[in-house]
């Protein structure tokens, strides 16, 4: 096991090119993993369906995102190169304590705004003014998003099964839009990774992972995450 002391302050083991080619006959050849930008023309829409990140405008396919164009069957989509996590009520997230007052913790969950963790929703009973005795700056926690305001500011809770302060193992992350690749169809890829690495792996909705096991297993998981991220960013490869 990785000693819990490594967790403090997050050493926790967390360790453009554009093509202007167009085709009058249909979407451009996506085998070269073309990187496109919002508004870029991807070809005629006839015979094709617009997938994620693509709209049909006047009979032409247009990108609405910056990312890599993919064609699967008759569906043309754009996979973003990077995404920011936007919290939703009920999401399981891994957060880092960035500050506190007498009765509130401020938690970085990778969203545009920090979340707040009220004393009443913390992991243990605490007296007013004693928040740092329970969760200190630099601690990492497994929590859930309880509510989200219109401004996307959110409240998290540690009241629930399995929610806790993370005291062992390692933390890592991938872009939230890559979680589908990591989990795999029916959860098969993640299940196989757990078996191969002999690690407990908790995947949070904000793209952060808690990996708990021996060092060799943790390195296997982290190398796999790097491969997934590199593959998603490669330009000029074959899909």
Secondary structure, 3 states (H helix, E strand, C coil): CCCHHHHHHHCCCCCCCCCCCCCCCCCCCHHHCCEECCCCEEEECCCCEECCCEEEECCEEEECCCEEEEEECCEEEEEECCCCCCCCCCCEEEEEEEEECCCEEEEECCCCCCEEEEHHHCCCCCCCCCHHHHCCCCCEEEEEEEEECCCCCEEEECCCCCCEECCCCEEEECCHHHHHHHHCHHHHHHHHHHHHHCCEEEECCCCEEEEECCHHHHHHHHHHHHHHHHHHHCCCCCC
